[in-house]
Amino acid sequence: MHTHDDASAHTGSPAPENTATIDSPVGPTHARPAASDAIDPRNRSVIILLLISAFVVILNETILSVALPPIMDDLDLAETTAQWLTTGFMLTMAVVIPTTGFLMGRFSTRQVFGIAMTTFTIGTLICAVSPAFLPLLLGRIVQASGTAIMMPLLMTTVMNLVPPSKHGMVMGNISIVISVAPALGPTISGLILSFAPWRALFLLVLPFALIALAFGLRRIENVNEATSQPVDLLSVLLSGVGFGTLVYGLTGISGGGHGGSGAADAASGGAPTAAIVCLVVGVISLALFGWRQVLLQRVERALLDLRTFATRNFSVAVALMVVMMGSMFGVVVLLPIFLQRVLELTTLQVGLMMLPGGLAMGLLAPFVGRLFDKVGPRPLLVPGLVSVVIGIGIMSRVPDQAWLIVVGHVIMSLGLAFVFTPLMTTAMGSLPRRLYPHGSAIVGTVQQVAGAAGAALMVSIMARISSGTVAAGGDHLEGISDGTSVAFTISAVLGLVTVAIALFIRRNPADAGDAPVVAGDASSGSDEVAPEGGAGPASGMPGPEDHDITDRSVVD
């Protein structure tokens, strides 16, 4: 598949010589109009608005991380009850994200944005005025529903609007949002909680959400028009039950958020019965869900199109993402526990310690994006993942000196800066444009499920080692330190597995996806299914020459 101009796209005549594809040899035929690589001003404004909105919703994810103790004191909650404010958020994300592929095909870009930000804003308002735990939990669930839609919408829109040669650069900007917002969350939360009650956290986010919603509804132009595709209710049911119970069960293995005694269960050598039952139900439901999608794909009605996995690079990238997210989330969950319990640091101190790594990752992201456009994924992924392993290895020694933890965290964060952008861009860029919504939904779901699995595994390991240390005569803090060290060491070993997987990632052809569309030109962004034999560049579906897009070998 090659990039066509308007004439060749509709007449089938070959493109002029000066519109050679990006991977053509350097020479006279490689020159082409600058406009072909430029991002349209309307597209740029849409992307900026989506980035700002995504920053607001992702900031909300981590802003509550250091606020649980004040909430527990104010609402008189046990720790296992308060943990539902994070577990419920994660469960909701896992349930809603698989439906985003359908939403982005069923509704226009502006409508999906309106649904996401309105839902998030309502949830934030509920949290800000909640007098008790149940309304607060409801608000978090509503917030998560909006957040789950926003990130796939952002990635899909960017891949549609940006020329392939600029994918890395723009995905680098997205990485700033993904890395800096979570890094700022605990720091901002610690500052606010030092002089204001916990409800002020939501009151801070609320006006930014309202402004983003107002400007977005006014300025965002459609990338695609709504279609009449009906929703398959059985797929929605199987998806919700499957992903929801799977995440619940994975989280429950360590007793987190279910009212279980994680340490006790770990010490006795068993996981909570409810968690095991949920895991079994989740696996069976997801197997039925996958079978249902294969059937619906034949009539283009799949809720989550699994043909994305027929693309080799996408499958390898998702496999790498599973291992990496599992390893990283274990560190993210356990590190604050170690710093607060063993080193006895305040929440504000912990937030400030996490800030340098997050800022370093954000500042490096645009550079990595531009470098990716030049050299491809593998030269960035391999050294980046090695740096992640080294950083986690330093932290696995759990030194008493806090500055060594900061050094290890910064090295890990710098490595992640070389991983996020190449990984997401390679995964999405390997797909034809009609599969972008489904690809972004799969990536988001994988992140949630792998993160839950990694956190559950590492917390369970930490609890088991800690119980063994206490049983051998050590104190509780020594047990936490020993358990954290073992868990981090296992995370580093998993990191080495990601380095091996990264060797199988290859550079996508420059024309793996269709040509970018222009915001507001809905016809060029339509993903309607063309009549049999009528697919082609103008329809957004692959034409006859593109049917082997998932089977072609890709260049290094």
C-alpha positions in Angstrom: 0.0 0.0 0.0 1.4 3.4 -1.0 0.5 6.9 -0.2 -1.7 8.5 -2.9 -2.6 12.0 -3.7 -6.3 12.8 -4.3 -6.2 12.0 -8.0 -4.5 8.7 -7.7 -6.7 7.6 -4.8 -9.9 7.9 -6.8 -8.7 7.0 -10.3 -6.3 4.2 -9.5 -3.5 5.9 -11.5 0.0 5.8 -10.0 1.1 8.6 -7.9 3.5 11.1 -9.4 7.2 10.5 -8.8 7.6 13.4 -6.4 5.2 11.7 -3.9 7.4 8.7 -3.3 6.8 6.8 -0.1 8.9 7.6 3.0 10.9 4.4 2.7 12.0 5.0 -0.9 15.7 5.5 -1.6 17.2 8.8 -1.0 17.5 10.7 -4.2 15.6 12.9 -6.6 12.5 10.7 -6.4 12.5 11.0 -2.6 11.7 14.7 -2.7 8.0 15.6 -2.1 6.0 18.6 -1.1 6.5 19.7 2.4 2.8 19.8 3.0 2.7 16.0 2.9 4.7 15.8 6.1 3.1 18.9 7.7 0.4 18.6 10.4 -2.7 20.5 9.3 -3.5 23.5 11.6 -7.0 22.1 12.3 -5.5 18.7 13.2 -3.0 20.3 15.5 -5.7 22.2 17.4 -7.7 19.0 17.9 -4.6 17.1 19.1 -3.7 19.9 21.6 -7.2 20.0 23.0 -7.2 16.2 23.4 -3.7 16.3 25.1 -4.9 18.9 27.6 -8.0 16.9 28.4 -6.0 13.7 28.8 -3.6 15.4 31.1 -6.5 16.4 33.4 -8.0 13.0 33.6 -4.7 11.2 34.0 -3.6 13.6 36.7 -6.7 12.6 38.6 -5.6 8.9 38.6 -2.6 9.5 40.8 -3.7 12.6 42.8 -5.6 10.4 45.2 -2.6 8.1 45.9 -1.4 9.9 49.0 -4.9 11.0 50.1 -6.2 7.7 51.3 -5.0 8.1 54.9 -6.8 11.5 55.3 -9.9 10.0 53.7 -9.8 7.0 56.0 -9.5 9.3 59.1 -12.3 11.6 57.9 -14.8 8.9 56.9 -13.7 6.4 59.5 -12.7 3.7 57.0 -10.6 0.6 57.3 -7.7 0.3 54.9 -9.3 -2.6 53.0 -12.4 -0.5 52.5 -10.5 2.6 51.4 -8.6 0.6 48.9 -11.8 0.2 46.9 -11.3 3.8 45.8 -8.4 2.6 43.7 -9.5 -1.0 43.0 -13.0 0.3 41.9 -11.3 2.7 39.5 -9.1 0.0 38.0 -12.1 -2.4 37.7 -14.2 0.2 35.9 -11.3 1.0 33.5 -10.9 -2.6 32.6 -14.7 -3.0 31.9 -15.1 0.2 29.9 -12.0 0.3 27.7 -12.9 -2.7 25.6 -16.1 -0.9 24.5 -14.3 2.2 23.3 -13.6 0.6 19.9 -17.3 0.3 19.3 -18.0 3.8 20.7 -15.5 5.4 18.3 -17.2 3.7 15.4 -20.7 4.4 16.5 -20.3 8.0 17.4 -18.4 11.0 15.9 -15.2 12.3 17.4 -16.9 15.3 19.0 -19.6 13.1 20.5 -17.1 10.6 22.0 -15.1 13.5 23.5 -18.3 15.0 24.9 -19.3 11.6 26.5 -15.8 11.1 28.0 -15.3 14.6 29.5 -18.9 15.1 30.6 -18.8 11.7 32.4 -15.5 12.6 34.0 -16.7 16.0 35.1 -19.9 14.6 36.7 -17.8 12.0 38.6 -15.4 14.7 39.8 -18.3 16.8 41.1 -19.8 13.8 42.9 -16.4 13.1 44.6 -16.0 16.8 45.6 -19.4 16.9 47.5 -19.4 13.3 48.8 -20.4 13.1 52.5 -19.6 9.4 52.9 -17.8 6.5 51.3 -20.4 5.1 49.0 -21.0 8.4 47.1 -17.2 8.9 46.9 -16.8 5.4 45.4 -19.7 6.1 43.0 -17.9 9.3 41.9 -14.6 7.4 41.3 -16.4 4.8 39.2 -18.0 7.6 37.1 -14.7 9.3 36.8 -13.0 6.1 35.6 -15.7 5.6 32.9 -14.7 9.0 31.3 -11.0 8.3 31.8 -11.3 4.9 30.1 -12.7 6.6 26.9 -10.2 9.5 26.7 -6.9 7.7 26.2 -8.1 5.4 23.3 -9.8 8.4 21.8 -6.5 10.4 21.9 -4.4 7.6 20.4 -6.9 6.8 17.7 -7.3 10.4 16.7 -3.6 11.1 16.6 -3.0 8.1 14.4 -5.8 9.2 12.0 -4.7 12.9 11.8 -0.9 12.7 11.8 1.3 11.7 8.7 3.2 8.4 9.4 6.5 10.2 9.3 5.3 12.3 12.3 3.8 9.5 14.4 6.8 9.2 16.7 7.0 13.0 17.3 3.4 13.3 18.3 3.3 10.1 20.3 6.2 11.5 22.2 4.0 14.4 23.2 1.4 11.9 24.3 4.1 10.3 26.4 4.6 13.6 28.2 1.0 13.4 29.3 1.3 9.8 30.3 4.5 10.3 32.3 4.4 13.8 33.7 0.7 13.8 34.9 1.1 10.7 37.1 4.4 12.1 38.4 2.8 15.4 39.4 -0.2 13.8 41.0 1.3 12.7 44.3 3.4 15.9 44.6 0.4 18.2 44.0 -1.7 16.0 46.3 0.9 16.3 49.1 1.1 20.1 48.7 -2.7 20.5 48.9 -3.2 18.1 51.7 -0.6 20.0 53.8 -3.1 22.9 54.1 -6.5 21.8 52.8 -8.9 18.8 53.3 -9.0 16.0 50.8 -12.1 17.3 48.9 -10.0 20.2 47.7 -8.2 17.7 45.4 -11.4 17.2 43.4 -12.3 20.9 43.6 -8.9 21.7 42.0 -9.6 19.3 39.1 -13.2 20.3 38.5 -12.7 23.8 36.9 -10.0 22.4 34.5 -12.3 19.6 33.5 -15.1 22.1 32.8 -12.8 24.4 30.8 -11.5 21.4 28.7 -15.1 20.2 28.1 -16.3 23.7 27.0 -13.4 24.4 24.6 -13.3 20.8 23.3 -17.0 20.8 22.4 -16.6 24.1 20.6 -13.3 23.5 18.8 -12.9 19.7 18.2 -13.8 18.7 14.7 -14.8 15.3 13.6 -12.4 12.7 12.3 -15.2 10.3 11.5 -19.0 10.4 11.3 -21.3 8.3 13.4 -22.4 5.0 11.8 -25.4 2.9 12.4 -23.5 -0.1 13.7 -25.6 -1.9 16.3 -24.0 -3.0 19.6 -23.8 -6.7 20.4 -25.2 -6.8 24.0 -23.8 -10.3 24.6 -20.3 -9.1 23.8 -20.7 -6.2 26.2 -21.9 -8.6 28.9 -19.1 -11.1 28.4 -16.5 -8.2 28.2 -17.7 -6.6 31.4 -17.9 -9.9 33.3 -14.6 -11.2 31.9 -12.3 -8.2 32.4 -14.1 -7.1 35.6 -13.8 -10.4 37.4 -10.3 -11.0 36.0 -9.0 -7.7 37.5 -10.9 -8.3 40.7 -9.4 -11.7 41.1 -5.9 -10.6 40.3 -6.1 -7.8 42.8 -7.7 -10.1 45.4 -4.8 -12.6 45.2 -2.9 -10.3 47.5 -6.0 -9.3 49.6 -5.9 -5.8 48.2 -9.1 -4.0 48.3 -11.4 -7.0 48.9 -11.5 -7.0 52.6 -9.0 -9.9 52.7 -6.0 -10.1 54.8 -3.3 -10.2 52.2 -0.4 -11.0 54.5 -2.3 -13.7 56.3 -3.4 -15.4 53.2 0.1 -15.1 51.7 1.6 -16.6 54.8 -0.8 -19.5 54.9 0.2 -20.3 51.3 -3.2 -19.7 49.8 -5.1 -16.9 48.0 -8.7 -15.8 48.9 -11.3 -18.3 47.6 -13.3 -15.4 46.1 -10.3 -14.2 44.1 -9.7 -17.7 42.7 -13.4 -18.1 41.7 -13.3 -14.7 40.0 -10.2 -15.6 38.1 -11.8 -18.8 36.8 -15.0 -16.9 35.8 -12.9 -14.2 34.2 -10.9 -16.6 32.1 -14.0 -18.5 30.9 -15.9 -15.3 30.1 -13.0 -13.9 28.1 -12.6 -17.2 26.2 -16.3 -16.9 25.2 -15.9 -13.2 24.5 -13.0 -14.0 22.1 -15.0 -16.7 20.3 -17.9 -14.3 20.0 -15.7 -11.7 18.4 -14.3 -14.1 15.9 -17.9 -14.8 14.7 -18.9 -11.1 14.6 -15.8 -10.1 12.7 -17.2 -11.9 9.7 -20.0 -9.4 9.5 -17.9 -6.4 10.8 -19.8 -6.2 14.1 -17.1 -7.1 16.6 -17.0 -5.1 19.8 -13.3 -5.6 19.9 -11.8 -6.7 16.6 -9.2 -9.4 17.3 -7.8 -9.2 13.7 -5.4 -6.7 15.1 -3.4 -9.7 16.4 -2.9 -11.0 12.9 -0.3 -8.1 12.6 3.0 -9.5 13.8 4.4 -6.2 15.2 1.2 -5.5 17.1 1.2 -8.9 18.7 4.8 -8.7 19.7 4.4 -5.1 21.1 1.4 -6.2 23.1 3.3 -9.1 24.6 6.1 -6.8 25.5 3.6 -4.4 27.1 2.1 -7.2 29.2 5.5 -8.1 30.8 6.7 -4.5 31.1 3.5 -3.2 32.7 3.3 -6.1 35.1 6.9 -5.5 36.2 6.6 -1.7 36.4 3.3 -1.6 38.4 4.7 -3.9 41.0 7.4 -1.3 41.6 5.0 1.6 41.5 2.8 0.0 44.2 5.5 -1.2 46.5 7.9 1.7 46.4 5.7 4.2 48.3 5.0 1.5 51.0 8.7 1.0 51.5 9.4 4.7 51.7 6.6 5.5 54.1 6.8 2.5 56.3 10.5 1.6 56.5 12.2 5.0 55.8 9.3 6.8 57.6 9.0 9.6 55.0 6.0 11.8 54.7 3.6 11.7 51.8 4.9 15.0 50.6 8.5 13.8 50.7 7.5 10.6 48.8 5.8 12.7 46.2 8.8 15.0 45.8 11.1 11.9 45.4 9.0 10.6 42.6 9.0 14.0 40.8 12.5 14.0 39.2 12.0 10.7 37.4 8.6 11.7 36.0 9.8 15.1 34.9 12.9 13.5 33.3 10.7 11.1 31.4 8.4 13.9 30.2 11.3 16.2 29.1 12.9 13.4 27.2 9.7 12.2 25.4 9.7 14.7 22.5 13.3 13.9 21.7 12.6 10.2 21.8 9.6 10.7 19.5 11.7 12.5 16.9 14.5 10.0 17.2 12.0 7.2 16.7 10.9 8.7 13.3 14.5 8.4 12.2 15.8 5.1 13.6 12.7 3.0 14.4 11.8 1.1 17.6 14.5 -1.5 18.3 17.5 0.9 18.8 15.5 2.7 21.4 13.6 -0.1 23.1 16.6 -2.3 23.9 18.8 0.3 25.7 15.6 1.7 27.3 14.6 -1.6 28.7 18.1 -2.3 29.9 18.0 1.1 31.8 14.7 0.1 33.4 16.3 -3.2 34.6 19.3 -1.3 36.0 17.1 1.2 37.8 14.9 -1.4 39.4 18.1 -3.4 40.3 19.4 -0.3 42.2 16.1 0.0 44.1 16.0 -3.7 44.8 18.8 -3.2 47.3 16.3 -1.0 49.2 19.1 1.2 50.6 18.6 3.3 53.7 19.8 6.4 51.8 16.8 7.9 50.1 18.9 9.6 47.4 19.9 6.1 46.1 16.2 5.3 45.6 15.9 8.6 43.7 18.8 7.7 41.5 17.3 4.3 40.8 13.9 5.8 40.0 15.4 8.4 37.7 17.4 5.7 35.8 14.2 3.6 35.5 12.2 6.6 34.3 14.8 7.6 31.7 14.6 4.0 30.4 10.8 4.1 30.3 11.0 7.3 28.2 12.8 5.3 25.5 10.1 2.6 25.8 6.6 4.1 25.9 6.7 6.1 22.6 8.3 3.4 20.4 6.1 0.7 21.9 2.8 2.5 21.4 3.7 4.0 18.0 4.9 0.6 16.7 1.8 -1.2 17.9 -0.7 1.3 16.5 1.3 2.1 13.4 1.4 -1.5 12.3 -2.4 -1.5 11.9 -4.6 -0.3 9.0 -6.6 2.8 9.9 -9.9 1.0 10.2 -8.4 -1.0 13.1 -7.0 2.0 15.1 -10.0 2.2 17.5 -9.8 -1.5 18.3 -6.0 -1.4 18.6 -6.1 1.5 21.1 -8.8 -0.3 23.1 -6.7 -3.5 23.3 -3.6 -1.5 24.3 -5.5 0.3 27.1 -7.1 -3.0 28.4 -3.8 -4.8 28.4 -2.3 -2.0 30.5 -5.0 -2.3 33.1 -5.0 -6.1 33.3 -1.2 -6.4 33.3 -0.9 -3.6 35.8 -3.4 -5.4 38.2 -1.6 -8.7 37.7 1.8 -7.2 38.4 0.7 -5.3 41.5 -1.1 -8.4 42.9 1.9 -10.6 42.2 4.5 -8.3 43.8 2.4 -7.4 46.8 1.7 -11.1 47.4 5.5 -11.9 47.1 6.3 -9.0 49.5 3.7 -10.3 52.0 5.0 -13.9 51.9 8.7 -12.9 52.4 7.7 -10.4 55.1 5.7 -13.1 57.0 8.7 -15.4 56.7 11.1 -12.8 58.1 8.8 -12.1 61.1 8.3 -15.9 61.8 12.2 -16.2 61.8 12.4 -13.6 64.6 12.7 -10.3 62.6 10.5 -7.3 63.1 7.7 -6.1 60.8 9.7 -3.3 59.2 12.6 -5.7 58.4 10.1 -8.0 56.8 8.7 -5.3 54.6 12.3 -4.4 53.5 13.2 -8.0 52.7 9.9 -8.6 50.9 10.3 -5.4 48.8 13.8 -6.4 47.9 12.8 -9.8 46.6 9.8 -8.4 44.7 12.0 -5.7 43.0 14.5 -8.4 42.1 11.8 -10.4 40.4 10.6 -7.3 38.6 14.2 -6.8 37.3 14.3 -10.4 36.0 11.0 -9.8 34.2 12.6 -6.7 32.8 15.3 -8.9 31.2 12.5 -10.9 29.5 11.2 -7.6 27.9 14.7 -7.0 26.5 14.5 -10.4 24.8 11.0 -9.7 23.4 12.1 -6.3 22.1 14.6 -8.0 19.8 11.6 -9.3 17.8 10.2 -5.8 17.2 10.7 -4.5 13.7 10.2 -1.2 12.1 6.8 -0.7 10.5 6.5 0.1 6.8 6.0 3.9 6.5 2.7 3.3 4.8 1.3 0.7 7.3 -1.8 2.8 7.9 -3.8 4.8 5.4 -3.1 8.4 4.6 -4.0 10.9 7.4 -7.3 12.6 7.3 -8.1 16.2 8.0 -10.2 17.1 11.1 -13.6 18.3 10.0 -13.5 16.3 6.7 -15.6 13.4 8.0 -15.8 11.7 4.7 -12.1 11.1 4.6 -12.2 9.7 8.1 -15.2 7.5 7.7 -14.7 3.9 8.7 -17.9 2.6 7.1 -17.6 -0.8 5.6 -17.4 -0.6 1.8 -19.5 -2.9 -0.3 -17.9 -6.2 -1.3 -15.3 -5.5 -4.0 -15.5 -1.8 -3.4 -13.0 -1.3 -0.7 -10.1 1.0 -1.4 -8.3 4.2 -0.3 -11.3 6.4 -0.4 -13.4 4.2 1.9 -10.8 3.9 4.7 -10.8 0.1 4.1 -7.9 -1.7 2.6 -8.1 -2.2 -1.1 -7.2 -5.3 -3.0 -3.5 -4.5 -2.8 -3.8 -4.2 0.9 -5.3 -7.5 2.0 -2.0 -8.8 3.0 -1.1 -5.9 5.2 -1.0 -8.2 8.3 1.1 -10.8 6.6 3.8 -8.6 4.9 7.3 -8.8 6.3 8.4 -5.4 7.7 11.7 -3.7 7.3 14.2 -3.4 10.1 
